[in-house]
Amino acid sequence: MSKLRFLRSVALEELRDSIVQNLAAYRTGDFSEICADPAFWFEHNVEFDETRMTALHAPTEGRYFEVVPSKG
């Protein structure tokens, strides 16, 4: 189980102001360097199961779809 993490508003502003510098991350979707910085996040006391989250599939090709929750 992991705690939910939220992006700080200051971090969001910094990301908005540095889009050009972070183009590679936006193009590849790899924000691992940014995610590694603990100053960008704050944790909530709510926990979630990471393995179940990885089973979710993101929309592709700009399409949206509903995810039906699994039973269990």
PDB file with one MODEL, atoms N, CA, C and O in Angstrom:
MODEL        1
ATOM      1  N   MET A   1       0.836  -1.174   0.000  1.00  0.00           N
ATOM      2  CA  MET A   1       0.000   0.000   0.000  1.00  0.00           C
ATOM      3  C   MET A   1       0.887   1.246   0.000  1.00  0.00           C
ATOM      4  O   MET A   1       1.947   1.282   0.626  1.00  0.00           O
ATOM      5  N   SER A   2       0.422   2.255  -0.717  1.00  0.00           N
ATOM      6  CA  SER A   2       1.140   3.525  -0.802  1.00  0.00           C
ATOM      7  C   SER A   2       0.194   4.660  -0.444  1.00  0.00           C
ATOM      8  O   SER A   2      -1.022   4.556  -0.605  1.00  0.00           O
ATOM      9  N   LYS A   3       0.771   5.729   0.038  1.00  0.00           N
ATOM     10  CA  LYS A   3      -0.036   6.909   0.343  1.00  0.00           C
ATOM     11  C   LYS A   3      -0.228   7.735  -0.920  1.00  0.00           C
ATOM     12  O   LYS A   3       0.662   7.815  -1.767  1.00  0.00           O
ATOM     13  N   LEU A   4      -1.402   8.346  -1.035  1.00  0.00           N
ATOM     14  CA  LEU A   4      -1.661   9.239  -2.161  1.00  0.00           C
ATOM     15  C   LEU A   4      -0.739  10.444  -2.078  1.00  0.00           C
ATOM     16  O   LEU A   4      -0.525  11.006  -1.004  1.00  0.00           O
ATOM     17  N   ARG A   5      -0.200  10.831  -3.216  1.00  0.00           N
ATOM     18  CA  ARG A   5       0.644  12.025  -3.278  1.00  0.00           C
ATOM     19  C   ARG A   5      -0.010  13.031  -4.208  1.00  0.00           C
ATOM     20  O   ARG A   5      -0.575  12.669  -5.239  1.00  0.00           O
ATOM     21  N   PHE A   6       0.073  14.279  -3.834  1.00  0.00           N
ATOM     22  CA  PHE A   6      -0.512  15.355  -4.612  1.00  0.00           C
ATOM     23  C   PHE A   6       0.574  16.349  -4.998  1.00  0.00           C
ATOM     24  O   PHE A   6       1.493  16.621  -4.225  1.00  0.00           O
ATOM     25  N   LEU A   7       0.452  16.875  -6.188  1.00  0.00           N
ATOM     26  CA  LEU A   7       1.391  17.876  -6.685  1.00  0.00           C
ATOM     27  C   LEU A   7       1.111  19.210  -6.016  1.00  0.00           C
ATOM     28  O   LEU A   7      -0.035  19.660  -5.978  1.00  0.00           O
ATOM     29  N   ARG A   8       2.130  19.832  -5.500  1.00  0.00           N
ATOM     30  CA  ARG A   8       1.978  21.145  -4.865  1.00  0.00           C
ATOM     31  C   ARG A   8       1.701  22.198  -5.935  1.00  0.00           C
ATOM     32  O   ARG A   8       2.180  22.078  -7.063  1.00  0.00           O
ATOM     33  N   SER A   9       0.936  23.221  -5.589  1.00  0.00           N
ATOM     34  CA  SER A   9       0.598  24.264  -6.562  1.00  0.00           C
ATOM     35  C   SER A   9       1.849  24.997  -7.046  1.00  0.00           C
ATOM     36  O   SER A   9       1.917  25.406  -8.206  1.00  0.00           O
ATOM     37  N   VAL A  10       2.829  25.165  -6.175  1.00  0.00           N
ATOM     38  CA  VAL A  10       4.083  25.811  -6.574  1.00  0.00           C
ATOM     39  C   VAL A  10       4.792  24.967  -7.641  1.00  0.00           C
ATOM     40  O   VAL A  10       5.361  25.504  -8.591  1.00  0.00           O
ATOM     41  N   ALA A  11       4.749  23.657  -7.474  1.00  0.00           N
ATOM     42  CA  ALA A  11       5.371  22.757  -8.446  1.00  0.00           C
ATOM     43  C   ALA A  11       4.637  22.827  -9.777  1.00  0.00           C
ATOM     44  O   ALA A  11       5.265  22.814 -10.835  1.00  0.00           O
ATOM     45  N   LEU A  12       3.319  22.902  -9.729  1.00  0.00           N
ATOM     46  CA  LEU A  12       2.530  23.014 -10.951  1.00  0.00           C
ATOM     47  C   LEU A  12       2.872  24.301 -11.699  1.00  0.00           C
ATOM     48  O   LEU A  12       3.019  24.292 -12.922  1.00  0.00           O
ATOM     49  N   GLU A  13       2.995  25.385 -10.978  1.00  0.00           N
ATOM     50  CA  GLU A  13       3.378  26.653 -11.606  1.00  0.00           C
ATOM     51  C   GLU A  13       4.765  26.551 -12.237  1.00  0.00           C
ATOM     52  O   GLU A  13       4.999  27.058 -13.334  1.00  0.00           O
ATOM     53  N   GLU A  14       5.680  25.891 -11.530  1.00  0.00           N
ATOM     54  CA  GLU A  14       7.033  25.723 -12.063  1.00  0.00           C
ATOM     55  C   GLU A  14       7.004  24.890 -13.351  1.00  0.00           C
ATOM     56  O   GLU A  14       7.711  25.199 -14.311  1.00  0.00           O
ATOM     57  N   LEU A  15       6.191  23.842 -13.365  1.00  0.00           N
ATOM     58  CA  LEU A  15       6.066  23.024 -14.576  1.00  0.00           C
ATOM     59  C   LEU A  15       5.479  23.831 -15.731  1.00  0.00           C
ATOM     60  O   LEU A  15       5.939  23.727 -16.868  1.00  0.00           O
ATOM     61  N   ARG A  16       4.473  24.626 -15.435  1.00  0.00           N
ATOM     62  CA  ARG A  16       3.876  25.467 -16.478  1.00  0.00           C
ATOM     63  C   ARG A  16       4.877  26.466 -17.041  1.00  0.00           C
ATOM     64  O   ARG A  16       4.882  26.745 -18.240  1.00  0.00           O
ATOM     65  N   ASP A  17       5.720  27.001 -16.171  1.00  0.00           N
ATOM     66  CA  ASP A  17       6.700  28.001 -16.592  1.00  0.00           C
ATOM     67  C   ASP A  17       7.911  27.404 -17.289  1.00  0.00           C
ATOM     68  O   ASP A  17       8.701  28.133 -17.888  1.00  0.00           O
ATOM     69  N   SER A  18       8.069  26.079 -17.220  1.00  0.00           N
ATOM     70  CA  SER A  18       9.265  25.451 -17.796  1.00  0.00           C
ATOM     71  C   SER A  18       8.925  24.364 -18.814  1.00  0.00           C
ATOM     72  O   SER A  18       9.647  23.375 -18.934  1.00  0.00           O
ATOM     73  N   ILE A  19       7.834  24.548 -19.539  1.00  0.00           N
ATOM     74  CA  ILE A  19       7.421  23.561 -20.535  1.00  0.00           C
ATOM     75  C   ILE A  19       8.514  23.335 -21.571  1.00  0.00           C
ATOM     76  O   ILE A  19       8.819  22.192 -21.912  1.00  0.00           O
ATOM     77  N   VAL A  20       9.098  24.402 -22.066  1.00  0.00           N
ATOM     78  CA  VAL A  20      10.139  24.267 -23.093  1.00  0.00           C
ATOM     79  C   VAL A  20      11.303  23.431 -22.569  1.00  0.00           C
ATOM     80  O   VAL A  20      11.812  22.565 -23.280  1.00  0.00           O
ATOM     81  N   GLN A  21      11.726  23.683 -21.333  1.00  0.00           N
ATOM     82  CA  GLN A  21      12.842  22.942 -20.754  1.00  0.00           C
ATOM     83  C   GLN A  21      12.486  21.481 -20.499  1.00  0.00           C
ATOM     84  O   GLN A  21      13.375  20.632 -20.436  1.00  0.00           O
ATOM     85  N   ASN A  22      11.207  21.182 -20.353  1.00  0.00           N
ATOM     86  CA  ASN A  22      10.771  19.820 -20.048  1.00  0.00           C
ATOM     87  C   ASN A  22      10.082  19.136 -21.232  1.00  0.00           C
ATOM     88  O   ASN A  22       9.348  18.166 -21.039  1.00  0.00           O
ATOM     89  N   LEU A  23      10.308  19.625 -22.443  1.00  0.00           N
ATOM     90  CA  LEU A  23       9.640  19.047 -23.614  1.00  0.00           C
ATOM     91  C   LEU A  23       9.865  17.548 -23.743  1.00  0.00           C
ATOM     92  O   LEU A  23       8.939  16.814 -24.089  1.00  0.00           O
ATOM     93  N   ALA A  24      11.064  17.088 -23.474  1.00  0.00           N
ATOM     94  CA  ALA A  24      11.341  15.647 -23.586  1.00  0.00           C
ATOM     95  C   ALA A  24      10.431  14.848 -22.661  1.00  0.00           C
ATOM     96  O   ALA A  24       9.920  13.797 -23.048  1.00  0.00           O
ATOM     97  N   ALA A  25      10.228  15.337 -21.448  1.00  0.00           N
ATOM     98  CA  ALA A  25       9.353  14.642 -20.499  1.00  0.00           C
ATOM     99  C   ALA A  25       7.909  14.641 -20.994  1.00  0.00           C
ATOM    100  O   ALA A  25       7.216  13.628 -20.891  1.00  0.00           O
ATOM    101  N   TYR A  26       7.455  15.774 -21.531  1.00  0.00           N
ATOM    102  CA  TYR A  26       6.089  15.840 -22.037  1.00  0.00           C
ATOM    103  C   TYR A  26       5.903  14.937 -23.253  1.00  0.00           C
ATOM    104  O   TYR A  26       4.851  14.315 -23.403  1.00  0.00           O
ATOM    105  N   ARG A  27       6.896  14.859 -24.109  1.00  0.00           N
ATOM    106  CA  ARG A  27       6.781  14.021 -25.306  1.00  0.00           C
ATOM    107  C   ARG A  27       6.790  12.537 -24.981  1.00  0.00           C
ATOM    108  O   ARG A  27       6.080  11.759 -25.617  1.00  0.00           O
ATOM    109  N   THR A  28       7.582  12.141 -24.005  1.00  0.00           N
ATOM    110  CA  THR A  28       7.705  10.718 -23.682  1.00  0.00           C
ATOM    111  C   THR A  28       6.784  10.291 -22.553  1.00  0.00           C
ATOM    112  O   THR A  28       6.515   9.102 -22.379  1.00  0.00           O
ATOM    113  N   GLY A  29       6.302  11.258 -21.788  1.00  0.00           N
ATOM    114  CA  GLY A  29       5.475  10.929 -20.633  1.00  0.00           C
ATOM    115  C   GLY A  29       6.301  10.467 -19.447  1.00  0.00           C
ATOM    116  O   GLY A  29       5.752   9.984 -18.456  1.00  0.00           O
ATOM    117  N   ASP A  30       7.627  10.613 -19.540  1.00  0.00           N
ATOM    118  CA  ASP A  30       8.520  10.183 -18.468  1.00  0.00           C
ATOM    119  C   ASP A  30       8.845  11.368 -17.564  1.00  0.00           C
ATOM    120  O   ASP A  30       9.711  12.186 -17.875  1.00  0.00           O
ATOM    121  N   PHE A  31       8.144  11.444 -16.454  1.00  0.00           N
ATOM    122  CA  PHE A  31       8.354  12.517 -15.494  1.00  0.00           C
ATOM    123  C   PHE A  31       9.079  11.997 -14.258  1.00  0.00           C
ATOM    124  O   PHE A  31       8.946  12.568 -13.176  1.00  0.00           O
ATOM    125  N   SER A  32       9.845  10.918 -14.410  1.00  0.00           N
ATOM    126  CA  SER A  32      10.495  10.286 -13.263  1.00  0.00           C
ATOM    127  C   SER A  32      11.440  11.233 -12.532  1.00  0.00           C
ATOM    128  O   SER A  32      11.514  11.197 -11.304  1.00  0.00           O
ATOM    129  N   GLU A  33      12.159  12.072 -13.259  1.00  0.00           N
ATOM    130  CA  GLU A  33      13.067  13.021 -12.589  1.00  0.00           C
ATOM    131  C   GLU A  33      12.283  14.018 -11.757  1.00  0.00           C
ATOM    132  O   GLU A  33      12.675  14.355 -10.640  1.00  0.00           O
ATOM    133  N   ILE A  34      11.178  14.486 -12.304  1.00  0.00           N
ATOM    134  CA  ILE A  34      10.347  15.452 -11.591  1.00  0.00           C
ATOM    135  C   ILE A  34       9.672  14.770 -10.398  1.00  0.00           C
ATOM    136  O   ILE A  34       9.592  15.345  -9.312  1.00  0.00           O
ATOM    137  N   CYS A  35       9.196  13.562 -10.604  1.00  0.00           N
ATOM    138  CA  CYS A  35       8.512  12.829  -9.532  1.00  0.00           C
ATOM    139  C   CYS A  35       9.448  12.486  -8.380  1.00  0.00           C
ATOM    140  O   CYS A  35       9.001  12.307  -7.247  1.00  0.00           O
ATOM    141  N   ALA A  36      10.731  12.396  -8.662  1.00  0.00           N
ATOM    142  CA  ALA A  36      11.697  12.037  -7.625  1.00  0.00           C
ATOM    143  C   ALA A  36      11.949  13.180  -6.643  1.00  0.00           C
ATOM    144  O   ALA A  36      12.495  12.952  -5.563  1.00  0.00           O
ATOM    145  N   ASP A  37      11.567  14.385  -6.996  1.00  0.00           N
ATOM    146  CA  ASP A  37      11.824  15.546  -6.135  1.00  0.00           C
ATOM    147  C   ASP A  37      10.726  15.646  -5.069  1.00  0.00           C
ATOM    148  O   ASP A  37       9.587  15.978  -5.398  1.00  0.00           O
ATOM    149  N   PRO A  38      11.042  15.369  -3.811  1.00  0.00           N
ATOM    150  CA  PRO A  38      10.018  15.394  -2.763  1.00  0.00           C
ATOM    151  C   PRO A  38       9.431  16.783  -2.504  1.00  0.00           C
ATOM    152  O   PRO A  38       8.362  16.897  -1.905  1.00  0.00           O
ATOM    153  N   ALA A  39      10.115  17.832  -2.946  1.00  0.00           N
ATOM    154  CA  ALA A  39       9.594  19.190  -2.754  1.00  0.00           C
ATOM    155  C   ALA A  39       8.368  19.453  -3.620  1.00  0.00           C
ATOM    156  O   ALA A  39       7.618  20.391  -3.352  1.00  0.00           O
ATOM    157  N   PHE A  40       8.154  18.648  -4.645  1.00  0.00           N
ATOM    158  CA  PHE A  40       7.022  18.827  -5.552  1.00  0.00           C
ATOM    159  C   PHE A  40       5.725  18.233  -5.004  1.00  0.00           C
ATOM    160  O   PHE A  40       4.650  18.525  -5.529  1.00  0.00           O
ATOM    161  N   TRP A  41       5.801  17.421  -3.978  1.00  0.00           N
ATOM    162  CA  TRP A  41       4.660  16.618  -3.538  1.00  0.00           C
ATOM    163  C   TRP A  41       4.343  16.793  -2.070  1.00  0.00           C
ATOM    164  O   TRP A  41       5.192  17.195  -1.275  1.00  0.00           O
ATOM    165  N   PHE A  42       3.100  16.483  -1.722  1.00  0.00           N
ATOM    166  CA  PHE A  42       2.755  16.271  -0.323  1.00  0.00           C
ATOM    167  C   PHE A  42       1.903  15.014  -0.263  1.00  0.00           C
ATOM    168  O   PHE A  42       1.141  14.718  -1.183  1.00  0.00           O
ATOM    169  N   GLU A  43       2.043  14.286   0.823  1.00  0.00           N
ATOM    170  CA  GLU A  43       1.324  13.019   0.976  1.00  0.00           C
ATOM    171  C   GLU A  43       0.077  13.205   1.808  1.00  0.00           C
ATOM    172  O   GLU A  43       0.031  14.007   2.741  1.00  0.00           O
ATOM    173  N   HIS A  44      -0.936  12.436   1.438  1.00  0.00           N
ATOM    174  CA  HIS A  44      -2.181  12.378   2.191  1.00  0.00           C
ATOM    175  C   HIS A  44      -2.157  11.077   2.980  1.00  0.00           C
ATOM    176  O   HIS A  44      -1.415  10.160   2.628  1.00  0.00           O
ATOM    177  N   ASN A  45      -2.941  10.978   4.023  1.00  0.00           N
ATOM    178  CA  ASN A  45      -2.925   9.753   4.817  1.00  0.00           C
ATOM    179  C   ASN A  45      -3.766   8.631   4.205  1.00  0.00           C
ATOM    180  O   ASN A  45      -3.840   7.545   4.779  1.00  0.00           O
ATOM    181  N   VAL A  46      -4.396   8.867   3.063  1.00  0.00           N
ATOM    182  CA  VAL A  46      -5.168   7.840   2.370  1.00  0.00           C
ATOM    183  C   VAL A  46      -4.198   6.925   1.636  1.00  0.00           C
ATOM    184  O   VAL A  46      -3.296   7.397   0.945  1.00  0.00           O
ATOM    185  N   GLU A  47      -4.382   5.614   1.785  1.00  0.00           N
ATOM    186  CA  GLU A  47      -3.518   4.657   1.115  1.00  0.00           C
ATOM    187  C   GLU A  47      -4.262   3.969  -0.020  1.00  0.00           C
ATOM    188  O   GLU A  47      -5.489   3.863  -0.002  1.00  0.00           O
ATOM    189  N   PHE A  48      -3.496   3.498  -1.019  1.00  0.00           N
ATOM    190  CA  PHE A  48      -4.080   2.781  -2.152  1.00  0.00           C
ATOM    191  C   PHE A  48      -3.156   1.633  -2.545  1.00  0.00           C
ATOM    192  O   PHE A  48      -1.974   1.623  -2.204  1.00  0.00           O
ATOM    193  N   ASP A  49      -3.713   0.680  -3.260  1.00  0.00           N
ATOM    194  CA  ASP A  49      -2.975  -0.499  -3.715  1.00  0.00           C
ATOM    195  C   ASP A  49      -2.383  -0.217  -5.091  1.00  0.00           C
ATOM    196  O   ASP A  49      -3.117  -0.143  -6.077  1.00  0.00           O
ATOM    197  N   GLU A  50      -1.068  -0.059  -5.168  1.00  0.00           N
ATOM    198  CA  GLU A  50      -0.403   0.263  -6.430  1.00  0.00           C
ATOM    199  C   GLU A  50      -0.612  -0.812  -7.495  1.00  0.00           C
ATOM    200  O   GLU A  50      -0.739  -0.488  -8.675  1.00  0.00           O
ATOM    201  N   THR A  51      -0.648  -2.057  -7.108  1.00  0.00           N
ATOM    202  CA  THR A  51      -0.803  -3.127  -8.103  1.00  0.00           C
ATOM    203  C   THR A  51      -2.150  -3.042  -8.796  1.00  0.00           C
ATOM    204  O   THR A  51      -2.256  -3.338  -9.986  1.00  0.00           O
ATOM    205  N   ARG A  52      -3.169  -2.644  -8.071  1.00  0.00           N
ATOM    206  CA  ARG A  52      -4.485  -2.489  -8.700  1.00  0.00           C
ATOM    207  C   ARG A  52      -4.515  -1.271  -9.612  1.00  0.00           C
ATOM    208  O   ARG A  52      -5.191  -1.278 -10.640  1.00  0.00           O
ATOM    209  N   MET A  53      -3.786  -0.228  -9.239  1.00  0.00           N
ATOM    210  CA  MET A  53      -3.738   0.976 -10.077  1.00  0.00           C
ATOM    211  C   MET A  53      -3.046   0.698 -11.409  1.00  0.00           C
ATOM    212  O   MET A  53      -3.438   1.249 -12.438  1.00  0.00           O
ATOM    213  N   THR A  54      -2.030  -0.146 -11.396  1.00  0.00           N
ATOM    214  CA  THR A  54      -1.308  -0.434 -12.635  1.00  0.00           C
ATOM    215  C   THR A  54      -2.168  -1.232 -13.603  1.00  0.00           C
ATOM    216  O   THR A  54      -1.846  -1.310 -14.788  1.00  0.00           O
ATOM    217  N   ALA A  55      -3.243  -1.820 -13.126  1.00  0.00           N
ATOM    218  CA  ALA A  55      -4.139  -2.571 -14.000  1.00  0.00           C
ATOM    219  C   ALA A  55      -5.056  -1.660 -14.815  1.00  0.00           C
ATOM    220  O   ALA A  55      -5.694  -2.114 -15.765  1.00  0.00           O
ATOM    221  N   LEU A  56      -5.126  -0.375 -14.449  1.00  0.00           N
ATOM    222  CA  LEU A  56      -5.943   0.571 -15.206  1.00  0.00           C
ATOM    223  C   LEU A  56      -5.253   0.922 -16.517  1.00  0.00           C
ATOM    224  O   LEU A  56      -4.026   0.997 -16.577  1.00  0.00           O
ATOM    225  N   HIS A  57      -6.026   1.132 -17.547  1.00  0.00           N
ATOM    226  CA  HIS A  57      -5.486   1.485 -18.845  1.00  0.00           C
ATOM    227  C   HIS A  57      -5.888   2.905 -19.197  1.00  0.00           C
ATOM    228  O   HIS A  57      -7.059   3.272 -19.090  1.00  0.00           O
ATOM    229  N   ALA A  58      -4.929   3.694 -19.613  1.00  0.00           N
ATOM    230  CA  ALA A  58      -5.199   5.074 -20.005  1.00  0.00           C
ATOM    231  C   ALA A  58      -5.797   5.119 -21.397  1.00  0.00           C
ATOM    232  O   ALA A  58      -5.521   4.243 -22.217  1.00  0.00           O
ATOM    233  N   PRO A  59      -6.609   6.122 -21.678  1.00  0.00           N
ATOM    234  CA  PRO A  59      -7.147   6.283 -23.030  1.00  0.00           C
ATOM    235  C   PRO A  59      -6.016   6.449 -24.044  1.00  0.00           C
ATOM    236  O   PRO A  59      -4.960   6.998 -23.732  1.00  0.00           O
ATOM    237  N   THR A  60      -6.255   5.971 -25.246  1.00  0.00           N
ATOM    238  CA  THR A  60      -5.261   6.103 -26.305  1.00  0.00           C
ATOM    239  C   THR A  60      -5.818   6.942 -27.434  1.00  0.00           C
ATOM    240  O   THR A  60      -7.033   7.049 -27.600  1.00  0.00           O
ATOM    241  N   GLU A  61      -4.943   7.526 -28.195  1.00  0.00           N
ATOM    242  CA  GLU A  61      -5.299   8.298 -29.384  1.00  0.00           C
ATOM    243  C   GLU A  61      -6.327   9.389 -29.085  1.00  0.00           C
ATOM    244  O   GLU A  61      -7.205   9.669 -29.902  1.00  0.00           O
ATOM    245  N   GLY A  62      -6.207  10.003 -27.902  1.00  0.00           N
ATOM    246  CA  GLY A  62      -7.084  11.109 -27.561  1.00  0.00           C
ATOM    247  C   GLY A  62      -8.517  10.721 -27.242  1.00  0.00           C
ATOM    248  O   GLY A  62      -9.373  11.591 -27.082  1.00  0.00           O
ATOM    249  N   ARG A  63      -8.789   9.425 -27.149  1.00  0.00           N
ATOM    250  CA  ARG A  63     -10.147   8.978 -26.838  1.00  0.00           C
ATOM    251  C   ARG A  63     -10.306   8.781 -25.344  1.00  0.00           C
ATOM    252  O   ARG A  63      -9.338   8.524 -24.628  1.00  0.00           O
ATOM    253  N   TYR A  64     -11.536   8.905 -24.886  1.00  0.00           N
ATOM    254  CA  TYR A  64     -11.842   8.669 -23.485  1.00  0.00           C
ATOM    255  C   TYR A  64     -12.783   7.470 -23.393  1.00  0.00           C
ATOM    256  O   TYR A  64     -13.597   7.236 -24.286  1.00  0.00           O
ATOM    257  N   PHE A  65     -12.661   6.729 -22.321  1.00  0.00           N
ATOM    258  CA  PHE A  65     -13.571   5.622 -22.109  1.00  0.00           C
ATOM    259  C   PHE A  65     -13.739   5.404 -20.622  1.00  0.00           C
ATOM    260  O   PHE A  65     -12.923   5.856 -19.819  1.00  0.00           O
ATOM    261  N   GLU A  66     -14.796   4.712 -20.263  1.00  0.00           N
ATOM    262  CA  GLU A  66     -15.055   4.455 -18.858  1.00  0.00           C
ATOM    263  C   GLU A  66     -14.333   3.200 -18.428  1.00  0.00           C
ATOM    264  O   GLU A  66     -14.194   2.251 -19.199  1.00  0.00           O
ATOM    265  N   VAL A  67     -13.879   3.203 -17.203  1.00  0.00           N
ATOM    266  CA  VAL A  67     -13.240   2.035 -16.627  1.00  0.00           C
ATOM    267  C   VAL A  67     -14.244   1.399 -15.682  1.00  0.00           C
ATOM    268  O   VAL A  67     -14.757   2.054 -14.775  1.00  0.00           O
ATOM    269  N   VAL A  68     -14.518   0.137 -15.893  1.00  0.00           N
ATOM    270  CA  VAL A  68     -15.445  -0.571 -15.043  1.00  0.00           C
ATOM    271  C   VAL A  68     -14.654  -1.156 -13.879  1.00  0.00           C
ATOM    272  O   VAL A  68     -13.713  -1.918 -14.101  1.00  0.00           O
ATOM    273  N   PRO A  69     -15.014  -0.819 -12.648  1.00  0.00           N
ATOM    274  CA  PRO A  69     -14.258  -1.328 -11.515  1.00  0.00           C
ATOM    275  C   PRO A  69     -14.372  -2.844 -11.412  1.00  0.00           C
ATOM    276  O   PRO A  69     -15.432  -3.423 -11.649  1.00  0.00           O
ATOM    277  N   SER A  70     -13.273  -3.461 -11.059  1.00  0.00           N
ATOM    278  CA  SER A  70     -13.303  -4.914 -10.880  1.00  0.00           C
ATOM    279  C   SER A  70     -13.832  -5.238  -9.503  1.00  0.00           C
ATOM    280  O   SER A  70     -13.754  -4.421  -8.586  1.00  0.00           O
ATOM    281  N   LYS A  71     -14.359  -6.410  -9.366  1.00  0.00           N
ATOM    282  CA  LYS A  71     -14.851  -6.850  -8.057  1.00  0.00           C
ATOM    283  C   LYS A  71     -13.713  -7.564  -7.355  1.00  0.00           C
ATOM    284  O   LYS A  71     -13.039  -8.411  -7.941  1.00  0.00           O
ATOM    285  N   GLY A  72     -13.509  -7.224  -6.129  1.00  0.00           N
ATOM    286  CA  GLY A  72     -12.458  -7.927  -5.403  1.00  0.00           C
ATOM    287  C   GLY A  72     -11.867  -7.101  -4.431  1.00  0.00           C
ATOM    288  O   GLY A  72     -10.959  -7.534  -3.723  1.00  0.00           O
TER     289      GLY A  72
ENDMDL
END
